[in-house]
Amino acid sequence: MSVFSEFREFISRGNVIDLAVGVVIGAAFGKIVTSLVDQVVMPPIGWLIGGVDFTALKVALPENPANPGADTVFIEYGAFLNTIIQFVIVSFVIFMVVKGINKLRRQQAAEPDATPEAPTPTEALLVEIRDELRARK
């Protein structure tokens, strides 16, 4: 089997395609969460704590004596806080989705099957033998 045909077989499997779809949807969902955090969640939080814009929070490092006149370097911890909040929101949403799916699965498992399964040919033959033996007694 050639490498190309093996690759084509691998790529055409359902799991790989499902994974690709999940990655694309996850990337789009990440943009939604970023927008939610930056434009909806953080402004009221900044307003509540005195009009602080989290994206502007940063600490300037002292000038490097080995390179005087270089641009000032900042540690932008406000952007890091935004990223942490985004992570918490994404984690919570994924938790809620998984929780909902697990609840549905538990409900489906708890529901009794309305139609009993048809016996296998072996079981049907054993039932016939049992009935025949009972009839002979």
N, C-alpha and C positions, 0 to 999 in steps of 0.2 A: 504494500500500500504506500503510495507516495505521500510526501509530507503535505502537499496541497490537499489531497483528498482527506487525509486525517484532520487537517485544520478545518476543512469544510464540514466534516462530520461533527467535530467538536463545536463549531460555531452554530450549527443548526439545531443543537440540543435545546430543549425548552429552558433548562436552568440558566444557560448562558444568556439567552435572550431576555429572560425574566430579570436577571441581574443587570443587564444593560439598561433595560427600561427603568429599573429601580434607581440606578445611578443618575439617569437623566432627570427623573422626577425628583430625586433627592436634591440635585443641584438647583432645580427651579424652586423647590421648597425652601432651600437655604436663602435664596434671594428674597423670598416672601418674609422669612423670619428676620432677615437683616433689616428690611424696610419696616417691619413691625416694631422691632426694637429701637431703631434709630428715629423713626418719625412718630411712633405712638407711645411706647413705653418710657423711653428715657426723658422726653421733654417734661411730662408731669413729675417724674422723680426729681429732675433737676429743679423744677419750680418749687417742689415741696422743701427742698434743702437749700433754698435761697437763690434760685436762678443760675445754678451751676450747669454749664454745658459739659457733659462728660467727655465729649470728643476733644475738648480744649484742655483737659487736665493733663499736665505734663510737668516734668522736672528737667531743668536745664543742667547738664553736666558742666563742671568747671572747665575752663579753657585748658587745652592740652599744652603743657610747656614745650613739648617736643615739636609742636606744630602751631606756633602762634599765628593768629590771624585766620585760622580755619573757621569754617561755619560752626555755629553752636550746635551741639548734639543734644537731643532731647530723649528722655524716657517717657513715652506716651502711654501712661497707665490708664488713662480714660478710655482709650480705644480697647485696651485689654479688658477693662470692666464691661464694656459693651459686648465684647466677644464672649465673656463668661455668661452674661445674661442671655445672649442668643443661644448658647449651648444648653442652658437650663430650660429655656422655652422649647427647644427642639427635643430635648430628652423627655420633657413632660408630655409633649404631644405624641411622641412615639410610644411612651408608656400607656397613654390613654387609648391609642389605637390597638396596641397589643392586648391591653386589658379587655377591650370590647370584643376582639376576635376570640380571646380565650373564653369569654362569657358565652358567646354564640356557640363555640365548640362544646362547652359543658352542657348547654341546653340541648344541643342536638344529640349528645351522648346520653342524656337522661331520658329523652323521649323514647317510648317503646316503639318498636317496629310494628306498624299496623298489619303488614302482611308477613306471615311466617315464610321463611325460606323454603323453597322446594327441596325435598330430600334428594341427595345424590343418588345415582344409579345403584351404588353399593348399599346405601341405606334402604332404598326401596326393595331391593332383593332380600335384604335381611328381614324386613317387615313381612314380606310374602312368606319367607321360610318360617318365621315365628307364627304367623297366622295359620299356616298349614299344619305345623306341629300342634297347635292348640286344637285345631279341628279334629285331629286324629285321636285325641285323648277322650 
